[in-house]
Each structure stands twice: as structure tokens, then as C-alpha cells.
């Protein structure tokens, strides 16, 4: 198992796994299968362009993409010290093997390298105790619970907002 930054050349694999994630775990994502099923590969490829302020990481079992996460600096200037972790997903057959931890380690390290970023934020389904425990083990703290944050398939779900404070050079 290895993790690397995805590139536009990974667009088809990314789109396939992302759509599968949206079907299998709709309450885990703000985006929906219907939102993303008709995106062109060019649009998907554009999401995978690695810059100084954003990257998408993939976990691979041999050549097969089995996990995803993205991280990007907040676009608003007043929130530019924050990066947001998004889209964490690992295929069911690869869960429990440390894949999420490897993905998150890469994403957090990338966030540490974004100039001026001092915090990494994420949102996780309140009923996803395994993910919440993983995030806490990596140093994330709970900021708040947002009731009825996701409305998917006729079901309302709560989200937990979490933050990791990155050590600065002055610490």
C-alpha cells in the first residue's frame, strides 16, 4: 500500500472511486452522487491539479486506487490560515489496515507546508465513531456539532466540526 498525490492523469480512477463513495456512504459527504455523476473527466482532472495550496492524495493497493482525501487552503483571505481536509474515503475491503491514517498523514504534512496555514479543519458524520477516534488520535479537537448538517436520502444527519492546530515555528 502506498500513498501519493494524484494528478490529472488519475481523473478516471478518482471519479470512479469518488462516485462509489458517494453511493455507498452518502451521509459522509456534502456532495452527492447526482451532483457529481455527470462531471466531465476534464472537470475532474482540474480538481486534481496539485498546487502550493491544494492537493488530492490517493492510496493504492498495487495499481488500484483504494482511498482518497483532499486538502486545500481556505479561499477567503481572513481564513487563509486554515486548510480544509475533505473527501476522506477508503474502500470497504481496505478499511482497518491503516490506509486512512496514511492518507491523513500525507494531507496533514502537505497542510504544514502551505505558507501561513496554522489549522486544519474537517467535518465528519457524528455517527462515524471510528473516524472521529482516528482524527482525535491525530490531534484533532472537536469544535462543535452541527445538527441536521447533511440531508441525504430523506435522512438528516449531524456533523462534528474538528480542528488540528499545527505547531508554528515559534512553538
N, C-alpha and C positions, 0 to 999 in steps of 0.2 A: 504494500500500500504506500503510495506517495502522494504528496500534495504539491500543486504548482499553480501559479497564476494562469488563468485562462486567457486565450487570445481570440480574436475574431475567427480564426480557423476552427475554434471549438464550438461555433454557434449551433450547429445541428445537434451535437451531443448535449450542450447546455439546454437548448429548447426542449429536447425530448425528456430530459430528467426534470426540468422545471415543470413541464406540463403534467408529468406523472405525479410530482409532489403536490401540485395544486388539486389534482383529482383525489389523491389518497389522503391528504391532510388539509382540507380547505380551511379549517378554523385556525390553522397555523400561519396563514398569510393574509395580508391586506389585499393583495391582488387575487383575482380568481382565474380559473381555467378559461372562462368565457372572455375575460379581459385580454388574455394572452394567446389564445389558440390561433388567432389569425395574424399574429405579428410575422412580418416577413423575416427571412434569415438576415437580410441587411440590417433591419432594426435590431434584431437580437445581437448580431455581430457588433453593432455600435455600442451596445451595453457592455461589451467585453473588452473595450479598449482600455488598456492599463495606462493610467496617468499618475502624476505625483499625488493626486487627491482621491483616486478611486481605483479599486481592483476587485476582481471576482476570482475566487480560488476554487479549484476543483480537487477532489480526492479521487484517485484512480486505483482500481484493482486490475493490475496488468494494464490493458489499454481502455478498459471500461470505466466511464465516469460514474462514480457511485455516491458522491457527496458534493455539496455546494455551499458557499457562503460569499457574500459581498461586503465590502466596507467602503464608505465614502465620507468625505468631509461634508458637513452641513453646508448647504449652498448660501445661506443667509450670513452676511458679514458678522453680525452680532453673535452668531452661533458658530463662527468659524473655528472655535477651539474644540468643537465637538465633531466626532466621527460617528457614523451610524452603521451598526452591523445589521445586515439584512439577509433574508433568504436562506437561513441555515436549514439544510436538509441532508439526510443520509438515507439511502435505500434501506428498506426493512431488513434485508438479508445481511447487511453490513453493520447494523447497529450493535452496540455493546462491545465493539472491538477498538474503541479509542479513535475512530475516524473523526467524529465531531471535535474532539479535543485537538487533534492535529490541524484541522481546518481553522478552528478558532485561534490557535497559537499563531498560525501564519497571518491571519487577518489582524490580530492584535499587534503583532510585530510590525505589520505594514502601517497600521494607525500610528504607532510610536514614531515612525519615520516621516509622517506628514508634518511639515513645519507648523508649529503653533498648536497642534492638537494636544489637549490635556485630558480629554474624556472620551470614552467610547460608550455610546448608548445603544440599547436594544429593547425590543418589545418581544415578549414571549407569552404564549397562551397560559393563563392562570392555572389551568388543569394539567399542564405539562411539567409534572414534578421532577421528572428525570432531567429535563433540560434546565430547569431552574437550579437544581442541585449542581449540575455541571457548571453553569455560569457562576454560581456562588463559589465553587471550588477554584475558579479562575480569578476571583477577587471582585466580581460584580456585586453591587449592593442594590437592594430594592429601593426604588424611589417612590413608587405609587402603584395602586391597582386602578385600572381604568375599566369601570363596569360597562358591559354591552359594547365593547370596542369593536368587535367583529360581528357582523350579521351575515351568516352563510347558511345556505340550505334551510332557511326558516328557523335557524337556531342562533341565539345571541350568546356570545362568549366574552369573557373578561380577559384583559391583557394585564400583564405585570410589566412595568417600565423599570429597567435596570441600568446601572451606570458603573463603569470601571474608571477610576481616577488613575491616570498614568503618572508615574513619577516624573517630575521635571528635573532639569539639570541642577536646579537649586536645592533639590531634596537630598 
